[in-house]
Amino acid sequence: MTTTPEHDQRIAEMAFSSVYPHYVTKVEKKGRSKEELHEVIEWLTGYTESELQKLINEKVTFKTFFERAKLHPNANLIKGVICGYRIEDIETPLTRQARYLDKLVDELAKGRKMEKILR
């Protein structure tokens, strides 16, 4: 699936720190913990909690966030639809990576078992 250049640019320039509180709110509202969210983020990106906090404090963009990440080798197993896009069909790597994270947060909030989320 083709995303528009404007859509891809908007994701690239968005500060991770502006979205992170929404991730926390979403999972906590559904009875999951911030620690579980961090576990999911660490699985996908390799960031420890202190590295994640440093990135939040730096107000890095999603582009920088994913450039510095060590994406999990099984990340390509994350499939499905998020924000109206089928993840496996998104052609722009950065946009696909951002949607991987969105999908994992979604699965966590929906109560999916951690061993299923961490493929």
N, C-alpha and C positions, 0 to 999 in steps of 0.2 A: 504494500500500500504506500502510496506516495503522500508524504506530508508536504505542506507548502514551505518554501524557503522562509517565509515570515514566521510560521509556526516553529520551525527548527531554530531560528534565530532567537525567538522569544524564550525558548527553553534554555538555550546556551547562555543567555545573558541573565537569567533568573538566579537570584542569590539562593543558595541552598538554605541559608539561615532563615529566609523568609517562608520557606515551605515546611521546614522541620517542625515548628510548633504545631502545625496542622496535622502532621503525621502523629505526633504525640497525643493530641486531642482526640483524633480519630480512634486510635487503638485503646486509649484509656476509657473513652466513652463506651466502648464495647467490652470492657472488663479485662483488657489485656494490659500488660505493664510496659513502662518505658524500657526496662531491662530487656524484655522480649523484642521490642522494636530495635534496640541496639544490637541484639543478637542477629536479627535479620539483616540489618545494615552491614554488620561485620561480615556475615556470610557472603553477601553480594560483593562488597568492596574491599574487604580486608582491613578496614579501619577499626582500630581499637577505640574504646570509649574516649580516651584522652586525645587521640588523633582526631576523632570526630568533633570533639569540643573545640579543638584548635581551629579546625576548618570553619566551624560555626562562628567563632570569634573573629576570624579573618574575613568573614562574609564573602567566601569564595562563590563564584558562579557554578552552575551545574557543569559547565564546560571544564572548569578547573577541577571540580570535585571528581569527575569521572576520568580526567586525564591522569590524576595522581593515584587513582584507585587501581588495585590489582583484582580485576573482575574474576569472580569464581568461574572455574572451567565449565561448570554445569549451568551457568547463567542462561545459555541458549535453550535450556529445557523449560524455561519460563514461557508459557504460552497462554493464549486467551485474549480477551478483549478488555481494553482499559481506555477510558475516555473516548470511546467510539472507534478506536483503532485496534486491529488485530496485531498484537505485538510481533509475532514472527514474520509479518509482512512489512514492517516498517523498515525502509531502506536506509535512512540516516542513522548511523551507529549511535551518536549521542542521544538522539531522541528515543531510540530503542532502549538504551541503557536507563534513561530516566523513567521510561514506562515499565522496565523490569522492576525498579524500585517501587513505583506506584502499585504495581500488581502484588508484590510481596506484602506491602503495607495493607492493601485491601484484603488479602487472604488472612493476614494476622487479625485484622479487625473483624472479619467474618467468622472467627473462631476455628479456623483450620488448624489441625495439629501441627506442631512445630516440625516434626520429622517429615511431614508432607511438604511444608513450605520450603525447608532446606533440602532441596532435591538431592 
